[in-house]
Amino acid sequence: MTEEMKAKCDLLVKNRTAIRRKFLFENELMTQVSALVFTSDDVEADVKKMAECRKLLDRKTRPLSILRATVELLLLSKMSLAADPAEYLSDVKKVYGKIQKGQLLENAYMALAAILIVDLGRREDSDEIVAKYRELISRMNKDHPILTDSEDTSFAAFLALTDKSADTILSDLETGYNYMKKTCKFKASGNAIYELCEMLALTYGDMEEKCDKVMRIYSAFAKRKAEYGNGQEFSSLGALIDVDLDIDTMVDSIVEAEHYLKCQKVFGDKDEEKKSRLVYAAFLVADVYGRSTDPMSNAIATNTLTMIRAKKISTVISVIGSVAPSVISSMLPSEDSKEKTDEGEKDGAETKEESKDGK
């Protein structure tokens, strides 16, 4: 293990320990999510400031607000890292109000979506993002009603943040899902594959090629007898798609980091907990080796996003995807990518007009 990776693992352990001591009765997995937020920013968790932010949160939100429930610890972490915690909270509340408008019940995934939008500095154009998000959710529900539910809200919001059109995003999702499920017959649940495709659709590039790479990464884990998991954990492999390492080196680094975390006995030291540790190790490797050289991208990446998924929101919260800086950076298309996309859409429009004229 490199010194940089060891330092990152040590920081994660230190942050988790500090947060656990201060917020003793919080959900353990949410404690780990909070620790990841600080670790991705390469800073030690300021638990005193988090406690101050909790008082602010209590003053500025009603008692039963979802912001003071499932996502509270994540929100406190983000607030404590913000230059102005009060302004950050205000921004999240405003965006959340737009996303939640028209819904009968509050939704933790909608709260996460609001955090994603604010973290990427997109509050000013949140109306357009929310409209695109609603279109995506509606069409995803229509295309795959069984695979799409409220848990996909955060991913849909993140997809809405990209410069891709809704048509392109949905086409990528369909291409990736059909390729892995029907062509390759990959042995994973339909939900796990669809969630992975949501991660892969964040970036530009050929979906089938990205799916192939994920399957090679998955096989590399299996060869090392390090079963990554093909359930909830599977989609988090999407965070590794643009890591600047060859697959064998990357997987070796993740396995080494997992073993190191096991020895620390903070993230569990039993074999049955290995899948969870591998996910955390994968996040750290993506964070260390996935940084962009683009200053603008790195500025955005300082607000590292942690996405969480809850199958039974009141009792079980599992980390299934952390969007590494490399993934965030790749969401920002290069000029060449933009030109190709624009040209493709223009050509498609012209072909459509020609067909129309020829009728």
C-alpha positions as CSV (number, residue, x, y, z in Angstrom):
1,M,0.0,0.0,0.0
2,T,1.3,3.4,-0.9
3,E,1.8,6.1,1.8
4,E,-0.9,8.2,0.3
5,M,-3.4,5.3,0.5
6,K,-2.4,4.5,4.0
7,A,-2.8,8.1,5.0
8,K,-6.3,8.2,3.4
9,C,-7.3,5.0,5.3
10,D,-6.0,6.4,8.6
11,L,-7.9,9.6,8.1
12,L,-11.1,7.7,7.4
13,V,-10.6,5.7,10.6
14,K,-9.8,8.8,12.6
15,N,-12.8,10.7,11.3
16,R,-15.2,7.8,11.9
17,T,-13.9,7.4,15.5
18,A,-14.3,11.1,16.3
19,I,-17.8,11.3,14.8
20,R,-18.9,8.1,16.6
21,R,-17.7,9.4,20.0
22,K,-19.5,12.8,19.5
23,F,-22.7,11.4,18.0
24,L,-23.0,8.2,19.9
25,F,-26.6,7.3,19.1
26,E,-26.5,7.9,15.4
27,N,-26.9,5.1,12.8
28,E,-23.5,3.5,12.4
29,L,-23.6,3.5,8.6
30,M,-24.5,7.2,8.5
31,T,-21.5,7.8,10.8
32,Q,-19.3,6.1,8.2
33,V,-20.9,8.2,5.4
34,S,-20.1,11.3,7.4
35,A,-16.5,10.2,7.9
36,L,-16.2,9.7,4.1
37,V,-17.3,13.3,3.5
38,F,-14.5,14.7,5.6
39,T,-12.0,12.2,4.3
40,S,-12.7,13.0,0.7
41,D,-11.9,16.6,1.6
42,D,-8.7,15.5,3.2
43,V,-9.6,17.1,6.5
44,E,-10.2,15.9,10.0
45,A,-13.8,16.0,11.1
46,D,-14.6,19.1,13.2
47,V,-17.2,17.5,15.5
48,K,-17.5,20.7,17.6
49,K,-18.6,22.6,14.6
50,M,-20.9,19.8,13.6
51,A,-22.6,20.1,17.0
52,E,-23.0,23.8,16.5
53,C,-24.5,23.2,13.1
54,R,-27.0,20.8,14.7
55,K,-28.2,23.7,16.9
56,L,-28.6,25.8,13.8
57,L,-30.4,23.0,12.0
58,D,-32.8,22.6,14.9
59,R,-33.6,26.4,14.9
60,K,-34.1,26.6,11.1
61,T,-36.2,23.5,10.5
62,R,-39.3,22.1,12.0
63,P,-39.1,19.1,14.4
64,L,-40.3,16.4,12.0
65,S,-38.3,17.7,9.0
66,I,-36.6,14.9,7.0
67,L,-33.5,17.1,7.2
68,R,-33.4,16.3,10.9
69,A,-33.9,12.6,10.3
70,T,-32.2,10.2,8.0
71,V,-29.8,12.6,6.3
72,E,-29.0,14.8,9.3
73,L,-25.5,13.6,9.9
74,L,-24.6,13.9,6.3
75,L,-26.1,17.4,6.2
76,L,-24.2,18.4,9.4
77,S,-21.0,17.3,7.8
78,K,-21.6,19.4,4.7
79,M,-22.7,22.4,6.8
80,S,-19.5,22.2,8.9
81,L,-17.4,22.2,5.7
82,A,-19.2,25.2,4.2
83,A,-17.8,28.7,4.5
84,D,-21.2,29.8,5.8
85,P,-23.2,26.9,7.3
86,A,-26.4,29.0,7.6
87,E,-26.3,30.0,3.9
88,Y,-25.6,26.4,2.9
89,L,-28.6,25.1,4.9
90,S,-30.8,27.9,3.4
91,D,-29.8,26.9,-0.1
92,V,-30.5,23.2,0.6
93,K,-33.9,24.0,2.0
94,K,-34.8,26.2,-1.0
95,V,-33.8,23.5,-3.5
96,Y,-35.5,20.7,-1.4
97,G,-38.7,22.7,-1.4
98,K,-38.7,22.9,-5.2
99,I,-38.0,19.1,-5.5
100,Q,-40.5,18.2,-2.9
101,K,-43.3,20.5,-4.2
102,G,-46.5,18.6,-5.0
103,Q,-45.4,15.5,-3.0
104,L,-47.6,14.3,-0.2
105,L,-44.8,12.9,1.9
106,E,-41.2,14.0,2.6
107,N,-38.5,11.9,1.0
108,A,-35.0,11.4,2.1
109,Y,-33.8,10.8,-1.4
110,M,-35.2,14.2,-2.4
111,A,-33.3,15.8,0.4
112,L,-30.1,14.0,-0.9
113,A,-30.9,15.4,-4.4
114,A,-31.1,18.9,-3.0
115,I,-27.7,18.4,-1.3
116,L,-26.2,17.2,-4.6
117,I,-27.5,20.3,-6.5
118,V,-26.2,22.7,-3.9
119,D,-22.8,20.9,-3.7
120,L,-22.2,21.4,-7.4
121,G,-23.0,25.1,-7.1
122,R,-26.1,24.8,-9.3
123,R,-28.7,26.4,-7.0
124,E,-29.3,29.3,-9.5
125,D,-30.4,27.0,-12.2
126,S,-32.2,24.6,-9.9
127,D,-35.6,25.2,-11.6
128,E,-34.3,23.8,-14.9
129,I,-32.5,20.9,-13.1
130,V,-35.7,20.0,-11.2
131,A,-37.7,20.1,-14.4
132,K,-35.2,17.8,-16.1
133,Y,-35.1,15.5,-13.0
134,R,-38.9,15.2,-13.1
135,E,-38.9,14.3,-16.7
136,L,-36.2,11.6,-16.1
137,I,-38.0,10.0,-13.2
138,S,-41.3,10.0,-15.1
139,R,-39.8,8.4,-18.2
140,M,-37.7,5.9,-16.1
141,N,-40.9,4.9,-14.3
142,K,-42.6,4.4,-17.7
143,D,-39.7,2.4,-19.2
144,H,-38.9,0.3,-16.1
145,P,-41.7,0.6,-13.5
146,I,-40.3,-2.4,-11.5
147,L,-36.7,-1.2,-11.5
148,T,-37.5,2.5,-10.8
149,D,-38.7,3.7,-7.4
150,S,-38.1,6.6,-4.9
151,E,-34.6,5.3,-4.3
152,D,-33.6,6.4,-7.8
153,T,-34.4,10.0,-7.0
154,S,-30.8,11.0,-6.1
155,F,-29.3,9.4,-9.2
156,A,-31.9,11.0,-11.4
157,A,-31.1,14.4,-9.8
158,F,-27.4,13.8,-10.4
159,L,-28.1,12.8,-14.0
160,A,-30.1,16.0,-14.4
161,L,-27.0,17.9,-13.5
162,T,-25.1,16.7,-16.5
163,D,-25.2,18.5,-19.9
164,K,-26.7,15.4,-21.5
165,S,-30.2,15.6,-22.8
166,A,-32.9,13.5,-21.2
167,D,-33.1,11.4,-24.5
168,T,-29.3,10.7,-24.4
169,I,-29.4,9.8,-20.7
170,L,-32.3,7.4,-21.1
171,S,-30.8,5.9,-24.2
172,D,-27.5,5.2,-22.3
173,L,-29.5,3.6,-19.4
174,E,-31.3,1.3,-21.8
175,T,-28.2,0.4,-23.8
176,G,-26.2,-0.4,-20.7
177,Y,-29.0,-2.4,-19.0
178,N,-29.8,-4.5,-22.1
179,Y,-26.2,-5.1,-22.8
180,M,-25.4,-6.4,-19.3
181,K,-28.6,-8.2,-18.5
182,K,-29.6,-9.6,-21.9
183,T,-26.5,-9.8,-24.1
184,C,-23.9,-10.6,-21.4
185,K,-26.3,-12.2,-19.0
186,F,-24.3,-10.9,-16.1
187,K,-25.3,-12.6,-12.9
188,A,-26.7,-9.7,-10.8
189,S,-30.2,-8.5,-10.0
190,G,-31.9,-6.2,-12.4
191,N,-32.0,-3.5,-9.8
192,A,-28.2,-3.7,-9.2
193,I,-27.5,-3.5,-12.9
194,Y,-29.9,-0.6,-13.5
195,E,-28.3,1.3,-10.6
196,L,-24.8,0.7,-12.1
197,C,-26.0,2.0,-15.4
198,E,-27.3,5.2,-13.6
199,M,-23.7,5.7,-12.4
200,L,-22.2,5.0,-15.8
201,A,-24.6,7.3,-17.5
202,L,-23.1,10.2,-15.6
203,T,-20.0,10.1,-17.8
204,Y,-19.5,10.5,-21.5
205,G,-18.3,7.5,-23.6
206,D,-19.7,4.3,-25.0
207,M,-21.9,2.5,-22.5
208,E,-21.1,-1.0,-23.6
209,E,-17.4,-0.3,-23.3
210,K,-17.9,1.0,-19.8
211,C,-20.0,-2.0,-18.9
212,D,-17.2,-4.3,-20.2
213,K,-14.7,-2.5,-18.0
214,V,-16.9,-2.9,-14.9
215,M,-17.3,-6.6,-15.6
216,R,-13.5,-6.9,-15.9
217,I,-13.1,-5.1,-12.6
218,Y,-15.6,-7.4,-11.0
219,S,-13.8,-10.5,-12.4
220,A,-10.5,-9.2,-11.1
221,F,-11.9,-9.1,-7.6
222,A,-13.2,-12.7,-8.0
223,K,-9.8,-13.9,-9.1
224,R,-8.4,-12.5,-5.8
225,K,-11.1,-14.3,-3.8
226,A,-12.4,-10.9,-2.8
227,E,-16.1,-11.1,-3.6
228,Y,-17.2,-7.5,-4.2
229,G,-20.9,-8.4,-4.2
230,N,-23.5,-8.2,-7.0
231,G,-26.3,-6.7,-4.9
232,Q,-26.4,-3.2,-3.4
233,E,-22.6,-2.8,-3.5
234,F,-22.4,-3.5,-7.2
235,S,-23.3,-0.1,-8.5
236,S,-20.5,1.6,-6.6
237,L,-18.1,0.0,-9.1
238,G,-19.2,2.8,-11.4
239,A,-17.1,5.2,-9.3
240,L,-14.0,3.3,-10.5
241,I,-14.7,3.7,-14.2
242,D,-12.2,6.6,-14.7
243,V,-9.6,5.8,-12.1
244,D,-6.2,6.4,-13.6
245,L,-4.8,2.9,-12.9
246,D,-4.8,-0.4,-14.8
247,I,-7.4,-2.8,-13.5
248,D,-5.0,-5.2,-11.8
249,T,-3.2,-2.4,-9.9
250,M,-6.4,-0.7,-8.9
251,V,-8.0,-3.9,-7.6
252,D,-4.8,-4.8,-5.7
253,S,-4.9,-1.4,-4.1
254,I,-8.5,-1.8,-3.1
255,V,-7.9,-5.3,-1.6
256,E,-4.9,-4.0,0.3
257,A,-6.9,-1.1,1.7
258,E,-9.7,-3.4,2.7
259,H,-7.3,-5.6,4.6
260,Y,-5.8,-2.6,6.3
261,L,-9.3,-1.3,7.3
262,K,-10.1,-4.8,8.7
263,C,-7.0,-4.6,10.9
264,Q,-8.2,-1.3,12.3
265,K,-11.4,-3.0,13.5
266,V,-13.4,0.1,12.9
267,F,-15.4,-1.0,9.9
268,G,-15.8,-4.6,11.1
269,D,-13.2,-7.3,11.2
270,K,-15.4,-10.3,10.3
271,D,-15.4,-12.0,6.9
272,E,-19.1,-11.4,6.3
273,E,-18.3,-7.6,6.6
274,K,-15.7,-7.8,3.8
275,K,-18.1,-6.6,1.1
276,S,-18.8,-3.4,3.0
277,R,-15.1,-2.8,3.6
278,L,-14.3,-3.4,-0.1
279,V,-16.8,-0.6,-1.0
280,Y,-15.2,1.8,1.4
281,A,-11.7,0.8,0.1
282,A,-12.9,1.4,-3.5
283,F,-14.1,4.9,-2.6
284,L,-10.7,5.7,-1.1
285,V,-8.8,4.4,-4.2
286,A,-11.2,6.3,-6.5
287,D,-10.5,9.5,-4.4
288,V,-6.7,9.1,-4.4
289,Y,-6.2,8.1,-8.0
290,G,-9.1,9.7,-9.7
291,R,-8.3,13.4,-9.3
292,S,-8.5,15.5,-12.4
293,T,-5.7,17.8,-13.5
294,D,-8.3,20.3,-14.6
295,P,-8.3,23.2,-12.0
296,M,-12.0,23.9,-12.6
297,S,-13.0,20.3,-12.2
298,N,-11.0,20.1,-9.0
299,A,-12.7,23.2,-7.6
300,I,-16.0,21.5,-8.1
301,A,-14.7,18.2,-6.7
302,T,-13.9,19.9,-3.4
303,N,-17.5,19.5,-2.5
304,T,-17.2,15.7,-2.9
305,L,-20.6,14.0,-3.1
306,T,-21.6,10.9,-1.1
307,M,-24.7,9.1,-2.3
308,I,-26.5,6.8,0.0
309,R,-29.3,4.4,-0.6
310,A,-31.8,3.1,2.0
311,K,-33.7,-0.1,1.4
312,K,-35.5,0.2,4.7
313,I,-35.0,3.8,5.5
314,S,-35.9,3.6,9.1
315,T,-33.5,0.8,10.0
316,V,-30.9,0.0,7.3
317,I,-28.7,2.5,5.4
318,S,-26.1,1.2,3.0
319,V,-23.5,3.1,1.2
320,I,-23.7,2.1,-2.4
321,G,-22.0,4.9,-4.4
322,S,-19.5,7.6,-3.7
323,V,-19.0,9.9,-6.7
324,A,-15.2,10.3,-6.9
325,P,-13.6,13.5,-8.2
326,S,-12.8,11.6,-11.4
327,V,-16.5,10.9,-12.0
328,I,-17.5,14.5,-11.2
329,S,-14.8,15.8,-13.6
330,S,-15.9,13.5,-16.4
331,M,-19.4,14.9,-16.0
332,L,-18.0,18.2,-17.4
333,P,-17.6,17.5,-21.1
334,S,-14.5,18.6,-23.0
335,E,-15.1,21.0,-25.9
336,D,-14.5,18.0,-28.2
337,S,-17.2,16.0,-26.4
338,K,-19.6,19.0,-26.6
339,E,-18.9,19.5,-30.3
340,K,-19.5,15.8,-31.0
341,T,-22.7,15.7,-29.0
342,D,-24.0,18.9,-30.7
343,E,-23.0,17.6,-34.1
344,G,-24.7,14.3,-33.4
345,E,-27.9,15.9,-32.2
346,K,-27.8,18.3,-35.2
347,D,-27.3,15.4,-37.6
348,G,-30.1,13.5,-36.0
349,A,-32.4,16.5,-36.3
350,E,-31.5,16.9,-40.0
351,T,-32.0,13.2,-40.7
352,K,-35.4,13.4,-39.0
353,E,-36.4,16.4,-41.2
354,E,-35.2,14.7,-44.3
355,S,-37.3,11.6,-43.4
356,K,-40.2,13.9,-42.8
357,D,-39.8,15.6,-46.1
358,G,-39.6,12.3,-47.9
359,K,-42.9,11.0,-46.7
